[in-house]
Amino acid sequence: MMAEFNLFGIYIAPITVYGLIAVFLTVLLRTVLWRIGVLQWFWHVALFEIALFCCILSLLILYL
């Protein structure tokens, strides 16, 4: 169950924390995919990156 995160007495919505984690993981994975050369296979790289972010965020919400 998702609960608020307490950050020095300030309660933060879980979607905010999950979103920040998803941004970090997306940037990390994007860097790895770019160095390997996988991102060159896609016609619209920005669309793929947004879809990747949505997938990572959904998995974080589902499993954390």
C-alpha positions in Angstrom: 0.0 0.0 0.0 1.3 3.4 -0.9 1.7 5.8 2.1 3.0 9.3 2.3 6.8 9.8 2.7 7.9 11.9 5.6 10.7 14.2 4.7 11.8 16.3 7.7 8.2 16.7 8.8 6.8 17.4 5.4 4.6 14.7 3.9 5.2 14.0 0.2 2.8 12.1 -2.0 4.2 8.7 -3.1 3.7 9.5 -6.8 6.3 12.3 -6.4 8.9 10.0 -4.9 8.2 7.3 -7.4 8.4 9.8 -10.3 11.8 11.0 -9.2 13.1 7.4 -8.9 11.6 6.7 -12.4 13.3 9.8 -13.9 16.7 8.7 -12.4 16.3 5.1 -13.7 15.1 6.4 -17.1 18.2 8.6 -17.5 20.4 5.8 -16.4 18.9 3.3 -18.8 18.8 5.8 -21.6 22.5 6.4 -21.2 23.2 2.6 -21.3 21.0 2.1 -24.4 22.6 5.1 -26.2 26.1 3.7 -25.6 25.1 0.2 -26.8 23.4 1.7 -29.9 19.9 0.4 -29.3 18.3 3.9 -29.4 19.3 4.2 -33.0 16.8 1.5 -33.9 13.9 3.6 -33.0 12.2 6.0 -35.4 11.1 8.5 -32.7 13.5 8.4 -29.8 11.7 11.0 -27.7 8.5 8.9 -27.9 10.4 5.8 -26.9 11.9 7.6 -23.9 8.5 8.8 -22.7 7.1 5.3 -23.1 10.1 3.9 -21.2 9.5 6.4 -18.3 5.8 5.4 -18.2 6.7 1.7 -18.0 9.3 2.2 -15.3 6.9 4.4 -13.3 4.1 1.9 -13.6 6.4 -0.9 -12.5 7.6 1.1 -9.5 4.0 1.8 -8.5 2.9 -1.8 -9.0 5.8 -3.5 -7.1 6.8 -1.0 -4.4 
